[in-house]
């Protein structure tokens, strides 16, 4: 029996992917130029929109060139120390640092150079390390997935800004939810992040999803397109729909109950928990609306214009809603209207 080519695991690069070639090329070309016009990109989008996979694909493409070194860090850890430790753990780099007499023993990293005083400032240590790697023609890409604001994250971003001003060969890719990326960009003294380009991942191309399903499930054009449209281009739904349809031997209609249940349990519950009461109230109006027209939505949930507009804008920025045309909105997530109607409790949404 052939292995299921789709995956239910968040962040894991699946066997079946839909490329975001234009955005990927933009990042790799900007990073690869000399001098580089951009050294930082921030990738945002809803949970399950494919941020981690997109970043992983870019990192893999750059790392295929031996000039590039990829370092993955966590925003919840001591990023500066972890960055230095990762670089020092590479045997080839350790020899470069020892030759440059960079003694890192103070930080417990283990790179000790006899006859040389240990460096006691992590910023100084990293500057010397990056200068040494730059002289060897190396470029270092730092990847941070699902950014959250911590003291270590703010400190790292602040020092990274200095590295860029010093023309050191460092590049940064960060993924995060809209609100987390936005909060980081608005931190004082991190204005360089506010100017850094942000890539917002949009729904996948329905036509390409359709071709994928047609090929894997031997569907005709009409059924492949119907199946693809059910996903609304939502990256995780593309995988979930494919996974359960594979288990039902290509019958996507039989797979739908499990598809919906899985999206509810592993994505929608979390998204719903992060919405405010008025966010949920507006979502309920959208779910109950037959047209998606603002006037109808406001009437359903009794929202005044001055309340409707800011909450609509919040949900648009988060990626929960999309504006189909002026004065109309719709959910970006497949079957989310059904989820909202099942889970909306009015007295908790006032």
DAWOCOR-V685150 format. One record per residue. N is the residue number from 0. BURIAL is # if it has 9 or more other ideal C-beta (glycine too) atoms within 8 Angstrom, else .. D_CENTER is the distance of its C-alpha to the mean C-alpha in whole Angstrom. Layout:
n=N burial=BURIAL d_center=D_CENTER
n=N burial=BURIAL d_center=D_CENTER
This chain:
n=0 burial=. d_center=34
n=1 burial=. d_center=31
n=2 burial=. d_center=27
n=3 burial=. d_center=25
n=4 burial=# d_center=22
n=5 burial=# d_center=19
n=6 burial=# d_center=18
n=7 burial=. d_center=17
n=8 burial=. d_center=15
n=9 burial=. d_center=11
n=10 burial=. d_center=9
n=11 burial=. d_center=12
n=12 burial=. d_center=13
n=13 burial=# d_center=16
n=14 burial=. d_center=19
n=15 burial=# d_center=18
n=16 burial=. d_center=15
n=17 burial=# d_center=15
n=18 burial=. d_center=15
n=19 burial=# d_center=13
n=20 burial=. d_center=16
n=21 burial=. d_center=16
n=22 burial=# d_center=13
n=23 burial=# d_center=13
n=24 burial=. d_center=17
n=25 burial=# d_center=16
n=26 burial=# d_center=14
n=27 burial=# d_center=16
n=28 burial=. d_center=19
n=29 burial=# d_center=19
n=30 burial=# d_center=18
n=31 burial=. d_center=21
n=32 burial=. d_center=24
n=33 burial=. d_center=27
n=34 burial=. d_center=26
n=35 burial=# d_center=23
n=36 burial=. d_center=22
n=37 burial=# d_center=19
n=38 burial=. d_center=17
n=39 burial=# d_center=14
n=40 burial=# d_center=11
n=41 burial=# d_center=8
n=42 burial=# d_center=5
n=43 burial=# d_center=5
n=44 burial=# d_center=6
n=45 burial=# d_center=8
n=46 burial=# d_center=8
n=47 burial=# d_center=8
n=48 burial=# d_center=7
n=49 burial=# d_center=6
n=50 burial=# d_center=3
n=51 burial=# d_center=5
n=52 burial=# d_center=8
n=53 burial=# d_center=7
n=54 burial=# d_center=7
n=55 burial=# d_center=10
n=56 burial=# d_center=12
n=57 burial=# d_center=12
n=58 burial=# d_center=13
n=59 burial=. d_center=16
n=60 burial=# d_center=17
n=61 burial=# d_center=18
n=62 burial=# d_center=19
n=63 burial=. d_center=22
n=64 burial=. d_center=23
n=65 burial=. d_center=25
n=66 burial=. d_center=25
n=67 burial=# d_center=21
n=68 burial=# d_center=20
n=69 burial=# d_center=17
n=70 burial=# d_center=17
n=71 burial=# d_center=14
n=72 burial=# d_center=14
n=73 burial=# d_center=14
n=74 burial=# d_center=14
n=75 burial=. d_center=16
n=76 burial=. d_center=19
n=77 burial=. d_center=21
n=78 burial=# d_center=19
n=79 burial=# d_center=22
n=80 burial=# d_center=24
n=81 burial=# d_center=21
n=82 burial=# d_center=21
n=83 burial=# d_center=24
n=84 burial=# d_center=25
n=85 burial=# d_center=23
n=86 burial=# d_center=24
n=87 burial=# d_center=28
n=88 burial=. d_center=27
n=89 burial=# d_center=27
n=90 burial=. d_center=31
n=91 burial=. d_center=31
n=92 burial=# d_center=30
n=93 burial=# d_center=32
n=94 burial=. d_center=35
n=95 burial=# d_center=34
n=96 burial=# d_center=33
n=97 burial=# d_center=37
n=98 burial=. d_center=38
n=99 burial=. d_center=37
n=100 burial=. d_center=38
n=101 burial=# d_center=35
n=102 burial=# d_center=36
n=103 burial=# d_center=33
n=104 burial=# d_center=35
n=105 burial=. d_center=35
n=106 burial=# d_center=31
n=107 burial=. d_center=32
n=108 burial=# d_center=30
n=109 burial=. d_center=33
n=110 burial=# d_center=34
n=111 burial=. d_center=37
n=112 burial=# d_center=40
n=113 burial=. d_center=43
n=114 burial=. d_center=45
n=115 burial=. d_center=42
n=116 burial=. d_center=41
n=117 burial=# d_center=38
n=118 burial=# d_center=35
n=119 burial=. d_center=35
n=120 burial=. d_center=32
n=121 burial=# d_center=28
n=122 burial=# d_center=27
n=123 burial=. d_center=31
n=124 burial=# d_center=30
n=125 burial=# d_center=27
n=126 burial=# d_center=28
n=127 burial=# d_center=31
n=128 burial=# d_center=29
n=129 burial=# d_center=26
n=130 burial=# d_center=30
n=131 burial=# d_center=31
n=132 burial=# d_center=28
n=133 burial=# d_center=28
n=134 burial=. d_center=32
n=135 burial=. d_center=31
n=136 burial=. d_center=29
n=137 burial=# d_center=26
n=138 burial=# d_center=22
n=139 burial=# d_center=20
n=140 burial=# d_center=16
n=141 burial=# d_center=14
n=142 burial=# d_center=11
n=143 burial=# d_center=9
n=144 burial=# d_center=7
n=145 burial=# d_center=6
n=146 burial=# d_center=9
n=147 burial=# d_center=12
n=148 burial=# d_center=15
n=149 burial=. d_center=18
n=150 burial=. d_center=21
n=151 burial=# d_center=20
n=152 burial=# d_center=17
n=153 burial=# d_center=19
n=154 burial=# d_center=21
n=155 burial=# d_center=19
n=156 burial=# d_center=18
n=157 burial=# d_center=21
n=158 burial=# d_center=23
n=159 burial=# d_center=20
n=160 burial=# d_center=21
n=161 burial=# d_center=25
n=162 burial=# d_center=24
n=163 burial=# d_center=23
n=164 burial=. d_center=26
n=165 burial=. d_center=28
n=166 burial=. d_center=27
n=167 burial=# d_center=25
n=168 burial=# d_center=23
n=169 burial=# d_center=20
n=170 burial=# d_center=17
n=171 burial=# d_center=13
n=172 burial=# d_center=10
n=173 burial=# d_center=7
n=174 burial=# d_center=4
n=175 burial=# d_center=5
n=176 burial=# d_center=7
n=177 burial=# d_center=9
n=178 burial=. d_center=12
n=179 burial=# d_center=11
n=180 burial=# d_center=10
n=181 burial=# d_center=13
n=182 burial=# d_center=15
n=183 burial=# d_center=15
n=184 burial=# d_center=15
n=185 burial=. d_center=19
n=186 burial=# d_center=20
n=187 burial=. d_center=23
n=188 burial=. d_center=24
n=189 burial=# d_center=20
n=190 burial=. d_center=21
n=191 burial=# d_center=20
n=192 burial=# d_center=16
n=193 burial=. d_center=17
n=194 burial=. d_center=18
n=195 burial=# d_center=16
n=196 burial=. d_center=14
n=197 burial=# d_center=11
n=198 burial=# d_center=9
n=199 burial=. d_center=9
n=200 burial=# d_center=8
n=201 burial=. d_center=11
n=202 burial=# d_center=13
n=203 burial=# d_center=14
n=204 burial=. d_center=18
n=205 burial=# d_center=20
n=206 burial=. d_center=23
n=207 burial=# d_center=21
n=208 burial=# d_center=20
n=209 burial=# d_center=24
n=210 burial=# d_center=25
n=211 burial=# d_center=23
n=212 burial=# d_center=25
n=213 burial=# d_center=28
n=214 burial=. d_center=28
n=215 burial=# d_center=27
n=216 burial=# d_center=29
n=217 burial=. d_center=32
n=218 burial=# d_center=32
n=219 burial=. d_center=33
n=220 burial=. d_center=32
n=221 burial=. d_center=32
n=222 burial=# d_center=31
n=223 burial=# d_center=28
n=224 burial=# d_center=27
n=225 burial=. d_center=28
n=226 burial=# d_center=25
n=227 burial=# d_center=22
n=228 burial=. d_center=23
n=229 burial=# d_center=23
n=230 burial=# d_center=19
n=231 burial=# d_center=18
n=232 burial=# d_center=16
n=233 burial=# d_center=13
n=234 burial=# d_center=12
n=235 burial=# d_center=12
n=236 burial=# d_center=16
n=237 burial=# d_center=17
n=238 burial=# d_center=16
n=239 burial=# d_center=18
n=240 burial=# d_center=21
n=241 burial=# d_center=21
n=242 burial=# d_center=22
n=243 burial=# d_center=24
n=244 burial=# d_center=26
n=245 burial=# d_center=27
n=246 burial=# d_center=28
n=247 burial=# d_center=31
n=248 burial=. d_center=32
n=249 burial=# d_center=30
n=250 burial=. d_center=31
n=251 burial=# d_center=28
n=252 burial=. d_center=30
n=253 burial=. d_center=31
n=254 burial=# d_center=28
n=255 burial=# d_center=26
n=256 burial=. d_center=28
n=257 burial=# d_center=26
n=258 burial=# d_center=22
n=259 burial=# d_center=23
n=260 burial=. d_center=24
n=261 burial=# d_center=21
n=262 burial=# d_center=18
n=263 burial=# d_center=20
n=264 burial=. d_center=20
n=265 burial=# d_center=17
n=266 burial=# d_center=14
n=267 burial=# d_center=17
n=268 burial=# d_center=19
n=269 burial=# d_center=16
n=270 burial=# d_center=15
n=271 burial=# d_center=19
n=272 burial=. d_center=19
n=273 burial=. d_center=17
n=274 burial=# d_center=19
n=275 burial=. d_center=22
n=276 burial=. d_center=26
n=277 burial=# d_center=26
n=278 burial=# d_center=22
n=279 burial=# d_center=24
n=280 burial=# d_center=27
n=281 burial=# d_center=26
n=282 burial=# d_center=23
n=283 burial=# d_center=27
n=284 burial=# d_center=28
n=285 burial=# d_center=26
n=286 burial=# d_center=26
n=287 burial=. d_center=30
n=288 burial=# d_center=31
n=289 burial=. d_center=32
n=290 burial=. d_center=31
n=291 burial=# d_center=28
n=292 burial=# d_center=30
n=293 burial=# d_center=30
n=294 burial=. d_center=34
n=295 burial=# d_center=34
n=296 burial=# d_center=30
n=297 burial=# d_center=32
n=298 burial=. d_center=35
n=299 burial=# d_center=34
n=300 burial=# d_center=32
n=301 burial=. d_center=35
n=302 burial=# d_center=32
n=303 burial=. d_center=34
n=304 burial=. d_center=32
n=305 burial=. d_center=32
n=306 burial=# d_center=30
n=307 burial=# d_center=28
n=308 burial=. d_center=27
n=309 burial=. d_center=24
n=310 burial=# d_center=23
n=311 burial=# d_center=22
n=312 burial=. d_center=21
n=313 burial=# d_center=18
n=314 burial=# d_center=17
n=315 burial=# d_center=17
n=316 burial=. d_center=14
n=317 burial=# d_center=12
n=318 burial=# d_center=12
n=319 burial=# d_center=15
n=320 burial=# d_center=18
n=321 burial=. d_center=18
n=322 burial=. d_center=22
n=323 burial=. d_center=24
n=324 burial=. d_center=26
n=325 burial=. d_center=28
n=326 burial=. d_center=29
n=327 burial=# d_center=27
n=328 burial=# d_center=24
n=329 burial=# d_center=22
n=330 burial=# d_center=19
n=331 burial=# d_center=16
n=332 burial=# d_center=16
n=333 burial=# d_center=19
n=334 burial=# d_center=22
n=335 burial=# d_center=21
n=336 burial=# d_center=24
n=337 burial=# d_center=26
n=338 burial=# d_center=24
n=339 burial=# d_center=24
n=340 burial=# d_center=28
n=341 burial=. d_center=28
n=342 burial=. d_center=27
n=343 burial=# d_center=28
n=344 burial=. d_center=30
n=345 burial=. d_center=32
n=346 burial=. d_center=33
n=347 burial=. d_center=30
n=348 burial=# d_center=29
n=349 burial=. d_center=31
